[in-house]
Amino acid sequence: MKKFFLTAFAATIVLSALTGCTRTSYAIHTNDGRTIVSDGKPSESETGLLGYTDANGVKQQINKADVKEVAEIPH
């Protein structure tokens, strides 16, 4: 019986450690004052666009000339 509880406790610890391994979010600050939160690091393209995935999981793009700053959001 002790072995069962020890195994269940170890599984709980492992699962809680895995939930901490989430993607980093980034804040994209635009020249017009908007802040866009991306899921994962935005990627720059040669066409002058910054690609990112929004909070709903939809891939979006914004012109790099409209971006003031990209900053990592601390967890």
mmCIF file as gemmi writes it, N, C-alpha and C atoms, coordinates in Angstrom:
data_model
loop_
_atom_site.group_PDB
_atom_site.id
_atom_site.type_symbol
_atom_site.label_atom_id
_atom_site.label_alt_id
_atom_site.label_comp_id
_atom_site.label_asym_id
_atom_site.label_entity_id
_atom_site.label_seq_id
_atom_site.pdbx_PDB_ins_code
_atom_site.Cartn_x
_atom_site.Cartn_y
_atom_site.Cartn_z
_atom_site.occupancy
_atom_site.B_iso_or_equiv
_atom_site.pdbx_formal_charge
_atom_site.auth_seq_id
_atom_site.auth_asym_id
_atom_site.pdbx_PDB_model_num
ATOM 1 N N . MET Axp A 1 ? 0.82 -1.182 0 1 0 ? 1 A 1
ATOM 2 C CA . MET Axp A 1 ? 0 0 0 1 0 ? 1 A 1
ATOM 3 C C . MET Axp A 1 ? 0.874 1.261 0 1 0 ? 1 A 1
ATOM 4 N N . LYS Axp A 2 ? 1.993 1.216 0.748 1 0 ? 2 A 1
ATOM 5 C CA . LYS Axp A 2 ? 2.889 2.369 0.781 1 0 ? 2 A 1
ATOM 6 C C . LYS Axp A 2 ? 3.499 2.614 -0.597 1 0 ? 2 A 1
ATOM 7 N N . LYS Axp A 3 ? 3.767 1.538 -1.325 1 0 ? 3 A 1
ATOM 8 C CA . LYS Axp A 3 ? 4.366 1.666 -2.648 1 0 ? 3 A 1
ATOM 9 C C . LYS Axp A 3 ? 3.399 2.371 -3.603 1 0 ? 3 A 1
ATOM 10 N N . PHE Axp A 4 ? 2.104 2.084 -3.485 1 0 ? 4 A 1
ATOM 11 C CA . PHE Axp A 4 ? 1.096 2.735 -4.317 1 0 ? 4 A 1
ATOM 12 C C . PHE Axp A 4 ? 1.066 4.245 -4.058 1 0 ? 4 A 1
ATOM 13 N N . PHE Axp A 5 ? 1.058 4.656 -2.796 1 0 ? 5 A 1
ATOM 14 C CA . PHE Axp A 5 ? 1.021 6.069 -2.465 1 0 ? 5 A 1
ATOM 15 C C . PHE Axp A 5 ? 2.306 6.785 -2.881 1 0 ? 5 A 1
ATOM 16 N N . LEU Axp A 6 ? 3.421 6.113 -2.754 1 0 ? 6 A 1
ATOM 17 C CA . LEU Axp A 6 ? 4.697 6.692 -3.171 1 0 ? 6 A 1
ATOM 18 C C . LEU Axp A 6 ? 4.718 6.89 -4.69 1 0 ? 6 A 1
ATOM 19 N N . THR Axp A 7 ? 4.192 5.921 -5.432 1 0 ? 7 A 1
ATOM 20 C CA . THR Axp A 7 ? 4.12 6.034 -6.889 1 0 ? 7 A 1
ATOM 21 C C . THR Axp A 7 ? 3.164 7.155 -7.3 1 0 ? 7 A 1
ATOM 22 N N . ALA Axp A 8 ? 2.031 7.258 -6.646 1 0 ? 8 A 1
ATOM 23 C CA . ALA Axp A 8 ? 1.063 8.315 -6.953 1 0 ? 8 A 1
ATOM 24 C C . ALA Axp A 8 ? 1.652 9.686 -6.635 1 0 ? 8 A 1
ATOM 25 N N . PHE Axp A 9 ? 2.373 9.788 -5.533 1 0 ? 9 A 1
ATOM 26 C CA . PHE Axp A 9 ? 3.001 11.05 -5.156 1 0 ? 9 A 1
ATOM 27 C C . PHE Axp A 9 ? 4.076 11.444 -6.171 1 0 ? 9 A 1
ATOM 28 N N . ALA Axp A 10 ? 4.88 10.497 -6.606 1 0 ? 10 A 1
ATOM 29 C CA . ALA Axp A 10 ? 5.924 10.763 -7.599 1 0 ? 10 A 1
ATOM 30 C C . ALA Axp A 10 ? 5.299 11.193 -8.93 1 0 ? 10 A 1
ATOM 31 N N . ALA Axp A 11 ? 4.201 10.554 -9.323 1 0 ? 11 A 1
ATOM 32 C CA . ALA Axp A 11 ? 3.525 10.926 -10.568 1 0 ? 11 A 1
ATOM 33 C C . ALA Axp A 11 ? 2.976 12.345 -10.478 1 0 ? 11 A 1
ATOM 34 N N . THR Axp A 12 ? 2.458 12.723 -9.329 1 0 ? 12 A 1
ATOM 35 C CA . THR Axp A 12 ? 1.945 14.078 -9.138 1 0 ? 12 A 1
ATOM 36 C C . THR Axp A 12 ? 3.069 15.104 -9.252 1 0 ? 12 A 1
ATOM 37 N N . ILE Axp A 13 ? 4.204 14.816 -8.691 1 0 ? 13 A 1
ATOM 38 C CA . ILE Axp A 13 ? 5.354 15.722 -8.767 1 0 ? 13 A 1
ATOM 39 C C . ILE Axp A 13 ? 5.818 15.872 -10.21 1 0 ? 13 A 1
ATOM 40 N N . VAL Axp A 14 ? 5.893 14.776 -10.938 1 0 ? 14 A 1
ATOM 41 C CA . VAL Axp A 14 ? 6.335 14.812 -12.337 1 0 ? 14 A 1
ATOM 42 C C . VAL Axp A 14 ? 5.354 15.623 -13.179 1 0 ? 14 A 1
ATOM 43 N N . LEU Axp A 15 ? 4.067 15.402 -13.003 1 0 ? 15 A 1
ATOM 44 C CA . LEU Axp A 15 ? 3.071 16.144 -13.769 1 0 ? 15 A 1
ATOM 45 C C . LEU Axp A 15 ? 3.098 17.634 -13.464 1 0 ? 15 A 1
ATOM 46 N N . SER Axp A 16 ? 3.269 17.994 -12.212 1 0 ? 16 A 1
ATOM 47 C CA . SER Axp A 16 ? 3.326 19.419 -11.872 1 0 ? 16 A 1
ATOM 48 C C . SER Axp A 16 ? 4.6 20.062 -12.432 1 0 ? 16 A 1
ATOM 49 N N . ALA Axp A 17 ? 5.676 19.318 -12.519 1 0 ? 17 A 1
ATOM 50 C CA . ALA Axp A 17 ? 6.907 19.858 -13.117 1 0 ? 17 A 1
ATOM 51 C C . ALA Axp A 17 ? 6.729 20.058 -14.614 1 0 ? 17 A 1
ATOM 52 N N . LEU Axp A 18 ? 6.026 19.155 -15.274 1 0 ? 18 A 1
ATOM 53 C CA . LEU Axp A 18 ? 5.807 19.286 -16.712 1 0 ? 18 A 1
ATOM 54 C C . LEU Axp A 18 ? 4.893 20.446 -17.061 1 0 ? 18 A 1
ATOM 55 N N . THR Axp A 19 ? 3.949 20.776 -16.203 1 0 ? 19 A 1
ATOM 56 C CA . THR Axp A 19 ? 3.058 21.897 -16.49 1 0 ? 19 A 1
ATOM 57 C C . THR Axp A 19 ? 3.8 23.222 -16.406 1 0 ? 19 A 1
ATOM 58 N N . GLY Axp A 20 ? 4.917 23.262 -15.753 1 0 ? 20 A 1
ATOM 59 C CA . GLY Axp A 20 ? 5.72 24.474 -15.682 1 0 ? 20 A 1
ATOM 60 C C . GLY Axp A 20 ? 6.516 24.73 -16.948 1 0 ? 20 A 1
ATOM 61 N N . CYS Axp A 21 ? 6.594 23.778 -17.849 1 0 ? 21 A 1
ATOM 62 C CA . CYS Axp A 21 ? 7.347 23.906 -19.092 1 0 ? 21 A 1
ATOM 63 C C . CYS Axp A 21 ? 6.447 24.418 -20.204 1 0 ? 21 A 1
ATOM 64 N N . THR Axp A 22 ? 5.991 25.631 -20.064 1 0 ? 22 A 1
ATOM 65 C CA . THR Axp A 22 ? 5.118 26.209 -21.082 1 0 ? 22 A 1
ATOM 66 C C . THR Axp A 22 ? 5.918 27.141 -21.967 1 0 ? 22 A 1
ATOM 67 N N . ARG Axp A 23 ? 5.29 27.531 -23.081 1 0 ? 23 A 1
ATOM 68 C CA . ARG Axp A 23 ? 5.943 28.442 -24.003 1 0 ? 23 A 1
ATOM 69 C C . ARG Axp A 23 ? 6.021 29.837 -23.402 1 0 ? 23 A 1
ATOM 70 N N . THR Axp A 24 ? 7.033 30.556 -23.803 1 0 ? 24 A 1
ATOM 71 C CA . THR Axp A 24 ? 7.211 31.926 -23.35 1 0 ? 24 A 1
ATOM 72 C C . THR Axp A 24 ? 6.348 32.846 -24.192 1 0 ? 24 A 1
ATOM 73 N N . SER Axp A 25 ? 5.729 33.817 -23.559 1 0 ? 25 A 1
ATOM 74 C CA . SER Axp A 25 ? 4.926 34.808 -24.263 1 0 ? 25 A 1
ATOM 75 C C . SER Axp A 25 ? 5.743 36.077 -24.462 1 0 ? 25 A 1
ATOM 76 N N . TYR Axp A 26 ? 5.427 36.801 -25.523 1 0 ? 26 A 1
ATOM 77 C CA . TYR Axp A 26 ? 6.107 38.048 -25.835 1 0 ? 26 A 1
ATOM 78 C C . TYR Axp A 26 ? 5.085 39.154 -26.024 1 0 ? 26 A 1
ATOM 79 N N . ALA Axp A 27 ? 5.439 40.365 -25.612 1 0 ? 27 A 1
ATOM 80 C CA . ALA Axp A 27 ? 4.605 41.545 -25.818 1 0 ? 27 A 1
ATOM 81 C C . ALA Axp A 27 ? 5.17 42.311 -27.008 1 0 ? 27 A 1
ATOM 82 N N . ILE Axp A 28 ? 4.316 42.554 -27.991 1 0 ? 28 A 1
ATOM 83 C CA . ILE Axp A 28 ? 4.701 43.335 -29.161 1 0 ? 28 A 1
ATOM 84 C C . ILE Axp A 28 ? 4.072 44.709 -28.995 1 0 ? 28 A 1
ATOM 85 N N . HIS Axp A 29 ? 4.888 45.723 -28.766 1 0 ? 29 A 1
ATOM 86 C CA . HIS Axp A 29 ? 4.415 47.095 -28.593 1 0 ? 29 A 1
ATOM 87 C C . HIS Axp A 29 ? 4.491 47.798 -29.945 1 0 ? 29 A 1
ATOM 88 N N . THR Axp A 30 ? 3.366 48.374 -30.362 1 0 ? 30 A 1
ATOM 89 C CA . THR Axp A 30 ? 3.312 49.023 -31.667 1 0 ? 30 A 1
ATOM 90 C C . THR Axp A 30 ? 3.492 50.538 -31.531 1 0 ? 30 A 1
ATOM 91 N N . ASN Axp A 31 ? 3.779 51.18 -32.651 1 0 ? 31 A 1
ATOM 92 C CA . ASN Axp A 31 ? 3.974 52.631 -32.654 1 0 ? 31 A 1
ATOM 93 C C . ASN Axp A 31 ? 2.7 53.397 -32.311 1 0 ? 31 A 1
ATOM 94 N N . ASP Axp A 32 ? 1.525 52.796 -32.552 1 0 ? 32 A 1
ATOM 95 C CA . ASP Axp A 32 ? 0.273 53.483 -32.243 1 0 ? 32 A 1
ATOM 96 C C . ASP Axp A 32 ? -0.244 53.191 -30.835 1 0 ? 32 A 1
ATOM 97 N N . GLY Axp A 33 ? 0.568 52.543 -29.992 1 0 ? 33 A 1
ATOM 98 C CA . GLY Axp A 33 ? 0.231 52.347 -28.583 1 0 ? 33 A 1
ATOM 99 C C . GLY Axp A 33 ? -0.418 51.019 -28.242 1 0 ? 33 A 1
ATOM 100 N N . ARG Axp A 34 ? -0.652 50.168 -29.203 1 0 ? 34 A 1
ATOM 101 C CA . ARG Axp A 34 ? -1.245 48.857 -28.91 1 0 ? 34 A 1
ATOM 102 C C . ARG Axp A 34 ? -0.185 47.917 -28.358 1 0 ? 34 A 1
ATOM 103 N N . THR Axp A 35 ? -0.64 46.945 -27.593 1 0 ? 35 A 1
ATOM 104 C CA . THR Axp A 35 ? 0.228 45.866 -27.119 1 0 ? 35 A 1
ATOM 105 C C . THR Axp A 35 ? -0.41 44.554 -27.533 1 0 ? 35 A 1
ATOM 106 N N . ILE Axp A 36 ? 0.329 43.746 -28.266 1 0 ? 36 A 1
ATOM 107 C CA . ILE Axp A 36 ? -0.138 42.457 -28.745 1 0 ? 36 A 1
ATOM 108 C C . ILE Axp A 36 ? 0.658 41.389 -28.005 1 0 ? 36 A 1
ATOM 109 N N . VAL Axp A 37 ? -0.029 40.407 -27.437 1 0 ? 37 A 1
ATOM 110 C CA . VAL Axp A 37 ? 0.641 39.313 -26.737 1 0 ? 37 A 1
ATOM 111 C C . VAL Axp A 37 ? 0.716 38.125 -27.684 1 0 ? 37 A 1
ATOM 112 N N . SER Axp A 38 ? 1.93 37.634 -27.899 1 0 ? 38 A 1
ATOM 113 C CA . SER Axp A 38 ? 2.121 36.48 -28.772 1 0 ? 38 A 1
ATOM 114 C C . SER Axp A 38 ? 2.439 35.247 -27.945 1 0 ? 38 A 1
ATOM 115 N N . ASP Axp A 39 ? 2.03 34.104 -28.458 1 0 ? 39 A 1
ATOM 116 C CA . ASP Axp A 39 ? 2.336 32.824 -27.84 1 0 ? 39 A 1
ATOM 117 C C . ASP Axp A 39 ? 3.589 32.288 -28.516 1 0 ? 39 A 1
ATOM 118 N N . GLY Axp A 40 ? 4.709 32.404 -27.873 1 0 ? 40 A 1
ATOM 119 C CA . GLY Axp A 40 ? 5.978 32.021 -28.478 1 0 ? 40 A 1
ATOM 120 C C . GLY Axp A 40 ? 6.657 33.238 -29.088 1 0 ? 40 A 1
ATOM 121 N N . LYS Axp A 41 ? 7.909 33.049 -29.471 1 0 ? 41 A 1
ATOM 122 C CA . LYS Axp A 41 ? 8.705 34.153 -29.994 1 0 ? 41 A 1
ATOM 123 C C . LYS Axp A 41 ? 8.279 34.501 -31.424 1 0 ? 41 A 1
ATOM 124 N N . PRO Axp A 42 ? 8.033 35.791 -31.692 1 0 ? 42 A 1
ATOM 125 C CA . PRO Axp A 42 ? 7.698 36.203 -33.055 1 0 ? 42 A 1
ATOM 126 C C . PRO Axp A 42 ? 8.879 35.967 -33.991 1 0 ? 42 A 1
ATOM 127 N N . SER Axp A 43 ? 8.569 35.701 -35.263 1 0 ? 43 A 1
ATOM 128 C CA . SER Axp A 43 ? 9.625 35.443 -36.24 1 0 ? 43 A 1
ATOM 129 C C . SER Axp A 43 ? 9.614 36.527 -37.316 1 0 ? 43 A 1
ATOM 130 N N . GLU Axp A 44 ? 10.814 36.994 -37.662 1 0 ? 44 A 1
ATOM 131 C CA . GLU Axp A 44 ? 10.95 38.014 -38.687 1 0 ? 44 A 1
ATOM 132 C C . GLU Axp A 44 ? 11.107 37.364 -40.048 1 0 ? 44 A 1
ATOM 133 N N . SER Axp A 45 ? 10.51 37.981 -41.07 1 0 ? 45 A 1
ATOM 134 C CA . SER Axp A 45 ? 10.658 37.465 -42.428 1 0 ? 45 A 1
ATOM 135 C C . SER Axp A 45 ? 11.394 38.492 -43.281 1 0 ? 45 A 1
ATOM 136 N N . GLU Axp A 46 ? 11.866 38.044 -44.416 1 0 ? 46 A 1
ATOM 137 C CA . GLU Axp A 46 ? 12.593 38.927 -45.324 1 0 ? 46 A 1
ATOM 138 C C . GLU Axp A 46 ? 11.672 39.939 -46.001 1 0 ? 46 A 1
ATOM 139 N N . THR Axp A 47 ? 10.376 39.711 -45.938 1 0 ? 47 A 1
ATOM 140 C CA . THR Axp A 47 ? 9.42 40.601 -46.598 1 0 ? 47 A 1
ATOM 141 C C . THR Axp A 47 ? 9.06 41.821 -45.767 1 0 ? 47 A 1
ATOM 142 N N . GLY Axp A 48 ? 9.653 41.946 -44.578 1 0 ? 48 A 1
ATOM 143 C CA . GLY Axp A 48 ? 9.374 43.096 -43.728 1 0 ? 48 A 1
ATOM 144 C C . GLY Axp A 48 ? 8.212 42.888 -42.78 1 0 ? 48 A 1
ATOM 145 N N . LEU Axp A 49 ? 7.825 41.634 -42.576 1 0 ? 49 A 1
ATOM 146 C CA . LEU Axp A 49 ? 6.722 41.322 -41.673 1 0 ? 49 A 1
ATOM 147 C C . LEU Axp A 49 ? 7.216 40.557 -40.452 1 0 ? 49 A 1
ATOM 148 N N . LEU Axp A 50 ? 6.496 40.728 -39.359 1 0 ? 50 A 1
ATOM 149 C CA . LEU Axp A 50 ? 6.783 40.01 -38.118 1 0 ? 50 A 1
ATOM 150 C C . LEU Axp A 50 ? 5.627 39.038 -37.906 1 0 ? 50 A 1
ATOM 151 N N . GLY Axp A 51 ? 5.919 37.747 -37.937 1 0 ? 51 A 1
ATOM 152 C CA . GLY Axp A 51 ? 4.887 36.729 -37.757 1 0 ? 51 A 1
ATOM 153 C C . GLY Axp A 51 ? 4.821 36.276 -36.312 1 0 ? 51 A 1
ATOM 154 N N . TYR Axp A 52 ? 3.604 36.065 -35.823 1 0 ? 52 A 1
ATOM 155 C CA . TYR Axp A 52 ? 3.415 35.62 -34.436 1 0 ? 52 A 1
ATOM 156 C C . TYR Axp A 52 ? 2.12 34.826 -34.354 1 0 ? 52 A 1
ATOM 157 N N . THR Axp A 53 ? 1.95 34.094 -33.272 1 0 ? 53 A 1
ATOM 158 C CA . THR Axp A 53 ? 0.718 33.375 -32.985 1 0 ? 53 A 1
ATOM 159 C C . THR Axp A 53 ? 0.025 34.094 -31.844 1 0 ? 53 A 1
ATOM 160 N N . ASP Axp A 54 ? -1.235 34.512 -32.056 1 0 ? 54 A 1
ATOM 161 C CA . ASP Axp A 54 ? -1.936 35.275 -31.026 1 0 ? 54 A 1
ATOM 162 C C . ASP Axp A 54 ? -2.46 34.364 -29.919 1 0 ? 54 A 1
ATOM 163 N N . ALA Axp A 55 ? -3.145 34.952 -28.954 1 0 ? 55 A 1
ATOM 164 C CA . ALA Axp A 55 ? -3.616 34.212 -27.785 1 0 ? 55 A 1
ATOM 165 C C . ALA Axp A 55 ? -4.654 33.149 -28.148 1 0 ? 55 A 1
ATOM 166 N N . ASN Axp A 56 ? -5.312 33.292 -29.29 1 0 ? 56 A 1
ATOM 167 C CA . ASN Axp A 56 ? -6.306 32.311 -29.731 1 0 ? 56 A 1
ATOM 168 C C . ASN Axp A 56 ? -5.701 31.211 -30.585 1 0 ? 56 A 1
ATOM 169 N N . GLY Axp A 57 ? -4.381 31.241 -30.797 1 0 ? 57 A 1
ATOM 170 C CA . GLY Axp A 57 ? -3.706 30.224 -31.587 1 0 ? 57 A 1
ATOM 171 C C . GLY Axp A 57 ? -3.724 30.495 -33.081 1 0 ? 57 A 1
ATOM 172 N N . VAL Axp A 58 ? -4.125 31.719 -33.474 1 0 ? 58 A 1
ATOM 173 C CA . VAL Axp A 58 ? -4.195 32.079 -34.887 1 0 ? 58 A 1
ATOM 174 C C . VAL Axp A 58 ? -2.895 32.77 -35.291 1 0 ? 58 A 1
ATOM 175 N N . LYS Axp A 59 ? -2.328 32.339 -36.426 1 0 ? 59 A 1
ATOM 176 C CA . LYS Axp A 59 ? -1.092 32.957 -36.913 1 0 ? 59 A 1
ATOM 177 C C . LYS Axp A 59 ? -1.423 34.32 -37.524 1 0 ? 59 A 1
ATOM 178 N N . GLN Axp A 60 ? -0.673 35.337 -37.126 1 0 ? 60 A 1
ATOM 179 C CA . GLN Axp A 60 ? -0.888 36.707 -37.569 1 0 ? 60 A 1
ATOM 180 C C . GLN Axp A 60 ? 0.436 37.276 -38.061 1 0 ? 60 A 1
ATOM 181 N N . GLN Axp A 61 ? 0.365 38.397 -38.776 1 0 ? 61 A 1
ATOM 182 C CA . GLN Axp A 61 ? 1.554 39.109 -39.205 1 0 ? 61 A 1
ATOM 183 C C . GLN Axp A 61 ? 1.319 40.6 -39.038 1 0 ? 61 A 1
ATOM 184 N N . ILE Axp A 62 ? 2.408 41.317 -38.761 1 0 ? 62 A 1
ATOM 185 C CA . ILE Axp A 62 ? 2.358 42.761 -38.635 1 0 ? 62 A 1
ATOM 186 C C . ILE Axp A 62 ? 3.599 43.322 -39.317 1 0 ? 62 A 1
ATOM 187 N N . ASN Axp A 63 ? 3.46 44.479 -39.891 1 0 ? 63 A 1
ATOM 188 C CA . ASN Axp A 63 ? 4.581 45.132 -40.55 1 0 ? 63 A 1
ATOM 189 C C . ASN Axp A 63 ? 5.628 45.516 -39.495 1 0 ? 63 A 1
ATOM 190 N N . LYS Axp A 64 ? 6.89 45.169 -39.747 1 0 ? 64 A 1
ATOM 191 C CA . LYS Axp A 64 ? 7.955 45.474 -38.767 1 0 ? 64 A 1
ATOM 192 C C . LYS Axp A 64 ? 8.113 46.979 -38.552 1 0 ? 64 A 1
ATOM 193 N N . ALA Axp A 65 ? 7.75 47.786 -39.538 1 0 ? 65 A 1
ATOM 194 C CA . ALA Axp A 65 ? 7.853 49.243 -39.399 1 0 ? 65 A 1
ATOM 195 C C . ALA Axp A 65 ? 6.845 49.767 -38.372 1 0 ? 65 A 1
ATOM 196 N N . ASP Axp A 66 ? 5.776 49.012 -38.109 1 0 ? 66 A 1
ATOM 197 C CA . ASP Axp A 66 ? 4.76 49.412 -37.132 1 0 ? 66 A 1
ATOM 198 C C . ASP Axp A 66 ? 5.089 48.957 -35.716 1 0 ? 66 A 1
ATOM 199 N N . VAL Axp A 67 ? 6.171 48.199 -35.551 1 0 ? 67 A 1
ATOM 200 C CA . VAL Axp A 67 ? 6.537 47.642 -34.245 1 0 ? 67 A 1
ATOM 201 C C . VAL Axp A 67 ? 7.587 48.52 -33.581 1 0 ? 67 A 1
ATOM 202 N N . LYS Axp A 68 ? 7.276 48.929 -32.365 1 0 ? 68 A 1
ATOM 203 C CA . LYS Axp A 68 ? 8.209 49.748 -31.582 1 0 ? 68 A 1
ATOM 204 C C . LYS Axp A 68 ? 9.184 48.872 -30.808 1 0 ? 68 A 1
ATOM 205 N N . GLU Axp A 69 ? 8.657 47.795 -30.198 1 0 ? 69 A 1
ATOM 206 C CA . GLU Axp A 69 ? 9.491 46.952 -29.335 1 0 ? 69 A 1
ATOM 207 C C . GLU Axp A 69 ? 8.847 45.575 -29.183 1 0 ? 69 A 1
ATOM 208 N N . VAL Axp A 70 ? 9.674 44.563 -29.038 1 0 ? 70 A 1
ATOM 209 C CA . VAL Axp A 70 ? 9.236 43.206 -28.712 1 0 ? 70 A 1
ATOM 210 C C . VAL Axp A 70 ? 9.945 42.827 -27.42 1 0 ? 70 A 1
ATOM 211 N N . ALA Axp A 71 ? 9.152 42.478 -26.398 1 0 ? 71 A 1
ATOM 212 C CA . ALA Axp A 71 ? 9.737 42.149 -25.097 1 0 ? 71 A 1
ATOM 213 C C . ALA Axp A 71 ? 9.177 40.842 -24.574 1 0 ? 71 A 1
ATOM 214 N N . GLU Axp A 72 ? 10.027 40.044 -23.94 1 0 ? 72 A 1
ATOM 215 C CA . GLU Axp A 72 ? 9.593 38.797 -23.319 1 0 ? 72 A 1
ATOM 216 C C . GLU Axp A 72 ? 8.807 39.126 -22.058 1 0 ? 72 A 1
ATOM 217 N N . ILE Axp A 73 ? 7.709 38.421 -21.864 1 0 ? 73 A 1
ATOM 218 C CA . ILE Axp A 73 ? 6.896 38.607 -20.661 1 0 ? 73 A 1
ATOM 219 C C . ILE Axp A 73 ? 7.403 37.643 -19.605 1 0 ? 73 A 1
ATOM 220 N N . PRO Axp A 74 ? 7.896 38.163 -18.482 1 0 ? 74 A 1
ATOM 221 C CA . PRO Axp A 74 ? 8.418 37.276 -17.433 1 0 ? 74 A 1
ATOM 222 C C . PRO Axp A 74 ? 7.287 36.507 -16.751 1 0 ? 74 A 1
ATOM 223 N N . HIS Axp A 75 ? 7.572 35.266 -16.385 1 0 ? 75 A 1
ATOM 224 C CA . HIS Axp A 75 ? 6.564 34.428 -15.707 1 0 ? 75 A 1
ATOM 225 C C . HIS Axp A 75 ? 6.817 34.383 -14.245 1 0 ? 75 A 1
